[in-house]
Amino acid sequence: MKTDIEIAQGAELRPITEIAGKLGLSADDIIPYGRYKAKVPLDVAGKDAPARGKLILVAGINPTPAGEGKSTMSVGLADALTLRGRNPVLCLREPSLGPVFGIKGGAAGGGYSQVVPMADINLHFNGDFHAITSAHGLLSALLDNHLFRPNSLDIDPRRVTWRRAVDMNDRALRQIVVGLGGLNGGMAREDGFVITAASEVMAIFALATGVKDLEKRLGDIIVGFTRGKEPVRARDLKAQGAMTLLLKDALSPNLVQTLGGTPTFIHAGPFGNIAHGCNSIIATKTGLQLGDHVVTEAGFGADLGAEKFFDIKCRVGGLNPDVAVVVATIRALKMHGGVPKDELGKENISALQQGLENLQAHVENIRKFGVPPIVGLNRFASDTDAEVAVVLEACGVWGVPAVEADPWGQGGQGVLELADAVTDIANEGRSEFRPLYPSEMPLAQKIETIAKEIYGADGVDYLPAAKKELAQLEAIGLGHVPICMAKTQYSFSDDPTKLGRPRGFRITVREVTPSAGAGFVVVKTGDIMTMPGLAAHPAAEAMRVEEDGTILGLF
């Protein structure tokens, strides 16, 4: 069996000008980055044209080590729409180097449902992440320089909230001390790093609608507080102009292709468990203007990615999704039912039935936003007909359509039936999209609404510091913004070991921080961290480059 990278390396790619032509774009409308990649400049991508495409969200159940294939299903669905003679556009997030060299892998799909050139996309990809890391680092440098001299803003070094960023899993950087080295070493203080995908600059980048909006949002970033407990913003440090300069080229969306030749925008990459987990608004809106169907995904399970897609991205961007695909695998459902990973290949109807509670909860949650759901059952070779029948029967009881698909093994050909069902639902116009909560609702009430309605929690408990932070954020005028929950992706609860559909639990909020530029408040629950660590044996250990440039070990 070929690996993902072997399949990608054996593919015959079309010139990027040909892919652009499918969207009605000429060679003069794009900026090529070699033969198979390009950026679409903002004077083309940012045109204020009406949206004509249907918006299809691909979400999933809570992820497990067994795999769900959400990105692979997204790619396969887009290619299936191409095979049906549609003019679809696929919109995905950019991969972070942390997961690529860690354990999770990339974000370009897999098997015969991949976005290519796969290696380029997973490694640096047109420099967007580097630009975001550099802009973040510039603000950090300006902040520490101001603290060193002259601190005319009276920033309290103990109340600095802005951390540094690097696009790598590095647990040693979670908590550090900077400013050592004597008089010329700057002010000594505690600091730390977040991974670039969790940076507020990344969130702003994904939500900005243009250069001026980007600059304003960057200026709104709160970096800390004065000794009088007043917020200090990036604009007070005169940082927003130079930060925008570093990001101006990156803000243009990246155009690539799938193995099936479907035009694909891959742009921005906030994580779904600690950020809002969606690709850029600019890319999605461009797709809706140029294509007749836009397939996009939201990070991790629907309890995180889909909720934030609806409550943050759609609210900010004025988007109206037409249908949501909830991806599940029988292997993952059995794991939610208590089966160990090494026994997932055996038929186990009782465990599957128990694990189906996880899928049911995600289907119910999608409906709470007024969006019609459909289950995409990503079938594996080890799945038995009896197990498939159990899933399809359960979906019938819930009143939700469910379709088998094989995007990994068959590409778009294996997703044709799902594509037809998705198209039918989207064209019926049944979506009555609405956010879960109104903007004017107080922050604590928004948090409780998400915890009870989406997670199924009995309530929310706040650590004393989090209570004070909530009150402070309300006092400085951030009470009207959406909530971005930072929670484990593996469970509806804040405990990653509670699989399935846990009940009788409460969510513990330990920290609440402002992302004023992004326009939301980050609520950290349980033991969630903004800087991941590497596994005992990271994926990087198996990677190498041959003399002829062939990459080995990258998936």
N, C-alpha and C positions, 0 to 999 in steps of 0.2 A: 504494500500500500504506500503510495506516495505521500510525503509530508506536505504541509501547506506551502513551504517555501519552494519545494521541488515543483509543485503544480504551478506556482506563480512564475518561477523561472522558465518553465516550459511554455508559457502562454505567448501568443503572438499579439502584441499590443498594437492598437491603432494610433496613428499620429494624433496628438492632442488637438490639432486644428480640425480633424475630422470629428472628434467628440464635441468640440465647440460648435461645429456646424449643425449638430443635432438640436442645439438650443437656439439656432438662428444667429449665432455669433460668427463674425468673420475673423480672419487672422489678425486684423487690426484691432479687434475688440479684446484680445487677450495678450498677456505678457508671458511668453513661454519660459519655463525653467527646464530647458532641455527638450527632448522629443515628446515626453509623455506626461509632463506636468505643466501647469500654467497657473497664473493668477488672473482673476478677472478684476480689472481696476474699478475703483468705486464709481467713476463716472459712467460705467456700464452697469455694474452690479447694484449701485445705489440709486438707480433711476426710480422715480416715484410712479411706477406703472402699477395698474391694478393687478391684484392676484387673480389668476385664472385656474390654478391647480387645486386639486383636492389634497388635504393634509392628512397623512396617515402616520400615526405614532406606533412604534414598536416598543413594547415594554416587556416585562417578564415576571416570573415568580422570584422569590428570594433565591439568590444564587447559592450553589453548593459546589463542592469539588467535583461532582459528577458532570457538571457543565450543562448549560441551557442553550447556548448558541444564538443569543439575541442578535449580535452583529451579523452573524452568518445568515440568519433568517432575514434580516433587513436587506442584505445584499441579494439573496436569492429572490426575495419578493420583488425588488426593483427589476431584476433581470427577467423575471416572469412577466412583469408588466410590459417590458420591452418586447418579449416574444409574442405577446398578445397585440402588438401593434400600437401600444400607447407611446407616449413621449414622457416617460418618468424621469425624475431627478432624485438621486439619493443624497441625503445630507447626514453626515456623520461627524463625530468628534475626532480630533487629532490624538494619537497615542502619546502617552507620557513615557519617557525613558525609564522611569522608576519601575513600573510593571513590566516593561519589555525585558529588562535585565533582571527582574525579580522572579515572580512566579506566575502572575496572572496572564501575561502575554500581551499581545498588541490589540489593535482595534480595527483591523482590516478584514475581518471575517475569516473564513477558513474553507479548506477543501476547494470545491468548484464554485463557491460563492465568496469570492474575494475581491477587494479593491486593489488595483495595481497601478504603479509598481510597488509591491508590498514592502520590500526592504527599504526603499526610500521613504515611504509613508511612516514606517515605524522608527526610522533613524533620522532625526533632525528635521525632516520634511519642510523644506523651503524656509527654515529658520524662524518660524513663528514663535515657538516656545522659547528660543534663545532671546528673541526680541522682548518677549514678556518678562523673562527672567532679568534681562538687562534693565528694563524700565523699573521693575520692582527694586532692583539693586541700586539704581540711581536715587530713588526716593530714600532708601535706607542710608545711603552715603550723605545725602543732603541733610537728613535728620540728625545724624551723628555729628556732622560738621557744625550744624547750628548749636547743638548742645555744647560742643567744644568752644565755639566762639560765635556770637557773643551771648546766645540764648536770650535774645531780646523778647522772645515770646513767653519767657518764663515757664518753659516746659518742665514738668516734674519728671526726672529720670526714672522714678519709681512707677510712673503711670504711663510709660510708653507702651503702646499696644501693637505697634508695627514691628513685625518680625522679618527676617531676611528670607530669601527663597532660593531653591536649587531644584533642578529637575532630576532628582535621583532619590531613591529610598536610602536614607542614611540616619539611623536612629541616634547616632552619636551627636547629631546636630540639633536634637530636639530642645535641649537646654544648654546654653553656653554662656560664657562671660566674654564681653568685648571691651576694648579700651585699655587693655593692659600695655605696659611698655613705658611708663613714666609720663612726664609732662606732655610729650608730643604724641602720646598714644591715644589721645582722646579721653572721653569720660568713661571710666570703668562702670559697667552696669550689666545686669542680666539681660540676655537676649536669647534668640533661638531661630530655627529655620522652619518654614513650611515647605512642602513640595510645591513646585510651580503650579501644578493643577489645582491646588487649594488656595492659591494667591488671590487676593481681591482684584489685582490687576487682570488676572485671567477671567474672573467673573465679569468685570467691567468690559473687557474685550469681547466677551461672548454676548453681552447685552447691549452694547453700543449700536446706534443706528447710523453713525457717520463720524467724521473727524471732529466736528464741533461738539457733538454729544460725548464723544470719547474724552475730549479735553475737559469738558465740564465735570464729567463723572470722576476723572482722575483727580481733579482739584477738590472734589468733595470728600476724598478719602480722609478718615480720621486716623491720625498717627499716634495720638496720645492725648494727654490732658495737662493743663497748667496746674500750678500749685493751688490755684483757686478753683480747680476742677472744671474748667471750661474746655471744650474740645479744641484741639489743634488739628488743622486740616492741611492737606498737601499744598493747597493754594496759598496758605500762610507761609510756606517755605518756598513759594514761587517755583514749584516742581512740575506743574502740569504741562507746561509748554514743551519742555525738553523730553518729558516722558512720552508725550504724543509724537514728538519727532522720531523717537526710537520705534514707535509702533505704527507709523503711517503706512509703510509698505505691507506690514503683516496684516493690517486691517482688511486688505483685499482678499476675498475668499479664494481658496485653492481648488482648481479643477483637475480631476483625474478621471479614471474610468474603472468599471468593473470588468471581470473576465468576460462578461456578456456584452460589453460595449456600452453600458449605461453611463451617462454623464453623472459625475459624483462630485459634490462639494464637501471637502473635509476641512473644517475650520473651527478653531477653538477647542479646548479640551478640559473643561472643569470636571473634577470627579463627582460622581453621583452620591457618594456617602458623606463627603465633607464639603461639597460645594453643590451647585444646582444641576450639574450633570447633563448639560445640553450643548449642542453645537451652536454656532453664532446665529443671532437673529438676522444679520445681513445675509448669510448664506441661505437660510431657510426662506426668507422673503424673495431672494433672487430666484431660487428654485420655483417658488409659487408663481412668479412672473413669467418664467421661461418654459416651464413644463406643465403637463396636465395632471400629473400626480407627483406629490413629494412624499418620499418615504424617509422618515427620520426616527431616531431612537432616543431613549432616555436611559440614563445610567442605572445599573443594578436593577433591583426589583421595583415593581410599580409603586410600592410604599414609599420609596425614595425618589427615583428618577421621574416617574410619571406624575407624582404629586407636585414636584417642583416644576416640571414642564408645564403643567396646567396653572399652578398658582403663581409662578414667577415668570417664566418665559412667555407664556400666552398672554398674561396680564400686561407685561411690559411691551410686548411686540404687537398686541392687538390681533393675535392669531386665533383662529377658530378651527380646531381639529375636527375632522369628519368621522374618523373611526380609529380605534386602538386595538392592535394585535397584542395579545398576552401570550408570550412564548413559554412553553413548558416542555420538559422531557420526562418520560416515564422513569428514567434513571434518577433524576433529581427528585421527582415526587416520591419515589420509594425511599430515598434518603431522608426526606422530610417525614416519612412514616417510620423512621427508626432503623433502616437497613444500613449496615456498614458499607463503605465504598467497595471493598473487595468481594462483596456478595451481590452487587447490583445486577450482575448478569443472569441471575436466577429469577425465574418467575415468582412473584410474591404479591398475590392479589390483595391480601389483607393489609399489608404495609402500603400498597399503592392507594387503597381506599382511604387510609388514614392520612396519607400525604396530600390527597386531593383537597383537603381543607385549606391548604396554603393557596392553591390555585383558585379555589372558590372565593377566598377573601380578596384576592387581587381583582377578580372579575367584578365583585360587588363594589370595590373601591372605584374602579373606572366608571361604573354607572353613576356614582355619586357626583361626578362632574358633568353628567348629562351626555356623555360620549358613548356611543354603542360599542361594546367590546366583541372581539372574536378570538377564539383560542387557536393558536398555531402550534400543533403538536409536532415537535421536531423529532422525527422517528430515527431510532438507532437500530442497527442490525440485531441486537440482543433483545429487542422488544418483541413480546409474543402477541399474537392476534387477540388472545384473551385479555391481555393487559390493555391493548389499544381500545378494545370494545368497552372496557370499564371506564376509561377516560371519556370516550365519546358519549356513552350513556349518561354519565354524570353531568356532562355539559348540557345534554338534552334536558335533564331534570331542571337545571338552573336556567334554562331558556336562552342559552348562549350558543351560537354556532361554533363548531369546532372542526378543524380540517387537518389531516395529516400532511406533512411535508418532509422533503429530504433535500435541503439546500446544500449540505456538505457533499453528498455523494453525486447529486445530479444537477447541481446548479439551478438555474431558473426553470428548467424542465421539471424539476421535482417540486416546484412551488406553484405550478399553474393553477391548480384547483383553489389554493388559498388566495392567489391573486384575483381569480374570478369572484370569489366570495367577498373579498375586501372591496373590490370595485363596485359590486352591486350595492353593498351597504353604503359606501361613500356617495354613490349617485342617488340613493334614495333620499338623502337630505334629512336623515333622522336625528342628527346631532343637535342637541340643545345645550351647547357648552356653557358652563358657568364655573367660576372659581369656587373653592370650598368655603371660603369666608370673605366677607367684605373688607376693604382696605381700612375702613374706620374702626374696625374691631380692635380693642386693646391687645397688646402683645401677648400677655399671659393667656387671654381667652383664645387667641389664635393658636398658641402652642397646645392648649388643652383640646381644642377642636381637632387638630391634626392627630394628637395622641389617641383620642377616643374614637374618632370616626375612621381614621386610616389604619392605625396600629391595633386598635381594639383594646387599648389600655383602660384600666379603671380610673386613672387619674395621673396627675403629674406632681412630683415632689421636687422642690428647689433647694439646693445647698444655699447657705446664708449669703455667700458672695454673689451667686446668681440672682438672688432676689434684689440685692442692691444694684446690680448691673441693669436689671430690667427697669427699675425705677429711674435710674440715671438716663437710660436711653429714651424713655418716655418723656423725661424732663427736657431733653435737648432736641425734641421734635421728631424722633424716629418711631413714634407709636403707630404711624399710618402705613408702614412698609410691610411687605410680605416676610414670612418666616422661612429661613433656610435651615432645616433640621440636619444636624450632623449626628448620624446614628449608624450602628453596625448594619451592614447590608445583608447579613446572614439570617436575621430574624426580624419579625414584626416588633419585638421588644428591643430593649437596649442591651440584652444579654445574648451574645452570638451562639450560645449553646442551646437556646430554646427554639427548636425548629418547628415546622408545621404551622399550626395556628394557635399560639399560646394564649391562655386566658388567665385572668386573675392576677395580672401584673400591673405595676405602675412604672412610669418613665421617670428617671432621675435626671434633672438638668443640673449640670455642675458649673457651666459657664455660658454667658451670653455676651457676644461681641458685636460691635457695629461693623457693617460693610456699607457705609453710607454712600460710597461712590457707586457700588453695584445696586444699591437701593433695596437692600434687605438686611435683616438681622440674623446672625448665625447663632444657633442654639446647639450647644455641645452636650450630648447625652452619654451616659455610661462611661466607657473607657475609650471612646473614639479619639483618635489622634490625627493631627494635620500633617504629620511627618511619618510615613510608614517606615518599616525596617525590612531588611532583606531576610530571606529564608536561610536555613542552615546550609542549603545547597542551591544558590541562586541560579537562574537560567543562564546567566552570563558565563558560568563555568564551562558550558558546552558549546560556546560560540567561537568561531574562528573564520579567517579569510584565507582562501587558497591563493597560490601564486598568480592565477589568472583573474583574481578578483571575485571568484565565486564565494558566496557567503554560506556557511554551514552552521547548523544549530539554532538558527533563528526561526523557531516554530516548526 
